[in-house]
Amino acid sequence: MDQVKTGIFIQQTRKELGYTQKELADKVGVSDKTVSKWETGKGLPDISSLMPLCDALKVNVNELISGERLEPEEYPKRAEDNMLNLLKENKISKKGMKIQIILGIILLILGIVTAFGFATLRIEWYIDVPTLTINACLCTAIILLSGKREKKDILRLLRKVVIPVGLVVSMIAFVCIMALLGSATLLGPNLAVAILSAMYSMIAYIIIVVIESKIKP
């Protein structure tokens, strides 16, 4: 599917019907920013929006995917071409998903190993960087493994996991603290991680909630 061609087709058809982006968005059940993204070729309608969009624009799916009005005799050939293109795109998408899962697993392992390995390091510099790195690795891993790609879906997922992730890292640090009660040099960094991780996760949660409130569903 040609995103730019489909976007131009959506825009032209919308204008022919006399709709503003806001009016079309309301009919489809999305935001006007989403419609703008479609029309500028920066995204495509997802499955849930496909039929409502076709109904609103008074076109069929074949025409929407083709990015132009079709004569009846063109339907079979275009339908076949569109099906082949969708299969090709699906294959590429699956390949990208595999890479995403592999990266997610790597980051998940890296985050956990770093959280435990941190206990044995003699760190005398500012503690924020490793704490943030551990939390960021784990949160990014969860996003990659979830397969989420839309901004609103990623934010919703982050809102749900950011505090649990911070608390898990804090618990790991507290476990290390109990094992290192006799070592003042290693006790400090782990105590800092335990406190900062929970604190950062709460701050991140507030920031995510604010960002979500600014984005119209």
C-alpha positions in Angstrom: 0.0 0.0 0.0 1.4 3.4 -1.0 0.9 5.6 2.1 1.4 8.9 0.2 -1.0 7.9 -2.6 -3.6 6.7 -0.1 -3.2 9.8 2.0 -3.8 12.1 -1.0 -6.9 10.0 -2.0 -8.3 10.3 1.6 -7.7 14.1 1.5 -9.2 14.6 -2.0 -12.3 12.4 -1.2 -12.8 14.2 2.1 -12.8 17.6 0.4 -15.1 16.4 -2.3 -17.6 15.4 0.4 -17.1 18.8 2.1 -15.8 17.4 5.4 -13.2 19.0 7.6 -10.5 16.8 9.1 -12.4 17.1 12.5 -15.7 16.1 10.9 -14.1 13.0 9.2 -12.3 12.1 12.4 -15.6 12.2 14.4 -17.3 9.9 11.9 -14.4 7.4 12.0 -13.9 7.7 15.8 -10.3 9.0 15.8 -8.6 12.3 16.4 -8.2 15.0 13.7 -4.4 14.5 14.2 -4.8 10.9 13.1 -6.6 12.0 10.0 -3.9 14.5 9.3 -1.3 11.8 9.7 -3.1 9.6 7.1 -3.4 12.5 4.6 0.2 13.4 4.8 1.3 9.8 4.2 2.8 9.4 7.7 0.6 6.5 8.6 -2.2 4.2 7.5 -5.6 3.4 9.0 -5.5 0.4 11.3 -8.0 -2.5 10.8 -10.5 -1.1 13.3 -10.6 2.3 11.4 -10.6 0.8 7.9 -14.4 0.1 7.4 -15.6 3.3 9.3 -13.3 5.3 7.1 -14.5 3.7 3.9 -18.2 4.2 4.9 -17.5 7.9 5.7 -15.7 8.5 2.4 -18.2 6.4 0.5 -15.5 4.2 -1.1 -14.7 0.5 -0.9 -11.6 -1.0 0.7 -10.1 -1.8 -2.7 -10.3 1.8 -3.7 -8.9 3.0 -0.4 -5.9 0.6 -0.6 -5.4 1.5 -4.3 -5.6 5.2 -3.6 -7.9 6.0 -6.4 -11.5 5.5 -7.7 -11.8 2.2 -9.7 -14.1 1.2 -12.6 -15.9 -2.1 -12.0 -13.8 -3.9 -14.6 -10.6 -2.9 -12.7 -11.7 -4.4 -9.4 -10.4 -8.0 -10.0 -7.0 -7.0 -11.2 -6.5 -4.4 -8.5 -7.8 -6.7 -5.8 -5.2 -9.3 -6.8 -2.4 -6.7 -6.8 -3.5 -5.3 -3.5 -3.6 -8.8 -2.0 -0.1 -9.5 -3.2 1.2 -6.2 -1.8 -0.5 -6.8 1.6 1.0 -10.3 1.8 4.4 -8.8 1.0 4.0 -6.1 3.6 2.8 -8.7 6.1 6.0 -10.7 5.5 8.1 -7.6 6.1 6.2 -6.7 9.2 6.7 -10.2 10.6 10.4 -10.0 10.0 10.5 -6.6 11.7 8.5 -8.1 14.7 11.1 -10.9 15.1 13.9 -8.3 15.2 11.8 -6.3 17.7 11.3 -9.3 19.9 15.0 -10.2 19.8 16.0 -6.7 20.8 13.4 -6.8 23.6 14.8 -10.0 25.0 18.4 -8.6 24.8 17.4 -5.4 26.6 15.4 -7.4 29.2 18.4 -9.6 30.0 20.7 -6.6 30.0 18.5 -4.7 32.4 18.2 -7.6 34.9 21.9 -8.5 34.7 22.8 -4.9 35.2 20.5 -4.6 38.2 22.1 -7.6 39.9 25.6 -6.9 38.7 25.4 -3.3 40.0 25.6 -4.7 43.5 29.3 -5.7 43.2 30.5 -2.5 41.6 32.5 0.1 43.4 30.8 3.3 42.1 31.9 6.7 43.3 30.4 8.8 40.6 26.8 10.2 40.4 24.4 7.3 40.7 21.5 8.6 38.4 22.9 7.3 35.1 23.0 3.5 36.0 19.7 3.8 37.8 18.0 5.4 34.8 19.7 3.0 32.4 18.4 -0.1 34.2 14.8 1.2 34.3 15.0 2.4 30.7 16.3 -1.0 29.5 13.5 -2.9 31.2 10.7 -0.5 30.1 12.0 -0.5 26.5 12.2 -4.3 26.5 8.6 -4.6 27.6 7.5 -2.2 24.8 9.4 -4.1 22.2 8.1 -7.5 23.4 4.6 -6.2 23.4 4.7 -5.3 19.7 3.0 -1.9 20.4 3.8 0.7 17.7 1.2 3.4 18.0 2.2 6.3 20.3 -1.0 6.1 22.4 -0.7 2.3 22.9 3.0 2.7 23.9 2.1 5.5 26.4 -0.8 3.4 27.8 1.5 0.4 28.3 4.3 2.6 29.8 1.8 4.0 32.3 0.9 0.5 33.4 4.5 -0.9 33.7 6.7 2.0 34.7 6.0 1.9 38.4 6.1 -1.9 38.7 9.4 -1.9 36.8 10.8 0.7 39.2 9.6 -1.3 42.2 11.2 -4.5 40.9 14.5 -2.7 40.5 14.2 -1.3 44.0 13.4 -4.8 45.4 16.5 -6.2 43.6 18.6 -3.4 45.2 17.1 -4.1 48.7 18.0 -7.8 48.3 21.5 -6.8 47.5 21.5 -4.4 50.5 20.7 -7.3 52.8 23.5 -9.3 51.4 26.0 -6.4 51.7 25.3 -5.1 55.1 28.9 -5.5 56.0 30.3 -3.6 53.1 29.8 0.1 53.4 31.4 0.8 50.0 28.9 -1.3 48.1 25.9 -0.6 50.4 25.7 3.1 49.4 25.2 2.6 45.6 22.6 -0.1 46.2 20.7 2.0 48.7 20.7 4.9 46.2 19.3 2.6 43.4 16.6 1.3 45.7 15.4 4.8 46.5 16.0 6.5 43.1 14.5 3.7 41.1 11.1 4.0 42.9 11.3 7.8 42.8 12.1 8.0 39.1 9.3 5.5 38.2 6.8 7.7 40.0 8.0 10.9 38.3 7.9 9.0 34.9 4.3 7.9 35.7 3.2 11.5 36.3 4.9 12.7 33.1 3.2 10.0 31.1 -0.2 10.8 32.5 0.3 14.5 31.6 1.4 13.6 28.1 -1.6 11.3 27.7 -3.9 14.0 28.8 -2.6 16.2 26.0 -3.2 13.6 23.3 -6.8 13.2 22.2 -7.8 9.5 22.0 
